[in-house]
Amino acid sequence: MNSTERTHYWQQYIEHWRDTGLSGAAFCKQQSLSYHQFVYWRRKLEGTDDATDTERSPTPGFARVTQVAASPLSDDLTLRLPGGMAITGLHAGNVDLLGAILRQL
């Protein structure tokens, strides 16, 4: 397959992906495509360097953390993530973030 054919091949898949409403990963799994190559060609054909997907997310980086009124029933922390996921029951007794970071170094 020459360069022009390869470009046309990926352009067709990317156009088809946009019509499906699926995430890039789900589309690639459904079509048995390499997600890495899909992202490469999507970026190349769109002329952008961002990695956006149908699940548009805020610019990557640190998340804003705000303090809310403490619950009188518990001192546990609840971490709410995008997409509605929440991690509950976090407290100093079961979370050692500094130790985890230091062990990775």
C-alpha positions in Angstrom: 0.0 0.0 0.0 1.5 3.3 -1.0 1.3 6.6 0.9 -1.7 7.9 -0.9 -3.6 4.6 -0.5 -2.8 4.5 3.2 -4.0 8.0 3.7 -7.2 7.3 1.9 -7.7 4.1 4.0 -7.4 5.9 7.3 -9.4 8.9 6.1 -12.3 6.5 5.5 -12.1 4.9 8.9 -11.9 8.3 10.6 -15.0 9.5 8.8 -16.8 6.3 9.7 -15.7 6.7 13.3 -17.2 10.2 13.5 -20.6 8.9 12.2 -20.7 6.1 14.9 -20.6 8.3 18.0 -18.3 5.7 19.7 -15.1 6.6 21.5 -11.9 6.0 19.5 -11.0 3.0 21.6 -14.4 1.4 21.3 -14.4 2.0 17.5 -11.0 0.5 17.1 -11.9 -2.6 19.1 -15.1 -3.0 17.0 -13.2 -2.6 13.8 -10.1 -4.6 14.9 -7.8 -1.5 14.4 -4.7 -0.5 16.3 -5.8 2.4 18.6 -2.3 3.8 18.5 -2.3 4.0 14.7 -5.9 5.4 14.7 -4.8 8.3 17.0 -1.7 8.9 14.9 -3.7 9.1 11.6 -6.6 11.1 13.2 -4.1 13.7 14.4 -2.2 13.7 11.1 -5.4 14.1 9.0 -7.0 16.7 11.2 -3.7 18.7 11.4 -3.8 18.8 15.2 -1.7 17.6 18.0 -4.4 17.1 20.6 -5.6 13.7 21.7 -9.3 14.5 22.0 -11.8 11.8 21.6 -15.6 11.7 21.5 -15.4 11.9 25.3 -14.2 15.4 25.3 -12.4 16.2 28.5 -10.9 19.4 29.9 -7.3 20.2 29.2 -5.1 17.7 30.9 -3.3 18.8 34.0 -4.1 19.3 37.7 -7.8 19.1 38.7 -9.3 21.9 40.8 -10.0 20.8 44.3 -12.4 22.6 46.5 -13.4 22.1 50.0 -17.1 21.3 50.7 -18.9 21.2 54.0 -17.8 18.3 56.1 -20.3 15.5 56.7 -21.1 15.2 60.4 -21.2 11.4 60.0 -17.7 10.8 58.7 -14.3 12.2 58.2 -13.8 10.2 55.0 -12.9 11.8 51.8 -14.8 11.3 48.6 -13.0 11.8 45.3 -15.3 12.5 42.4 -13.9 11.8 38.9 -15.2 12.8 35.5 -17.9 10.6 34.1 -19.7 10.3 37.4 -17.2 7.9 39.1 -16.5 8.5 42.8 -14.0 6.9 45.2 -15.3 7.0 48.7 -14.0 6.1 52.1 -10.6 7.7 51.8 -8.9 8.8 55.0 -5.4 9.1 56.5 -5.6 5.5 57.7 -6.0 3.9 54.3 -4.2 6.3 51.9 -0.5 6.8 51.7 0.0 8.9 48.6 3.4 10.3 49.6 4.7 6.8 50.3 3.4 5.5 46.9 5.1 8.3 45.1 8.4 7.8 46.8 8.3 4.1 46.1 8.0 4.8 42.4 11.2 7.0 42.4 
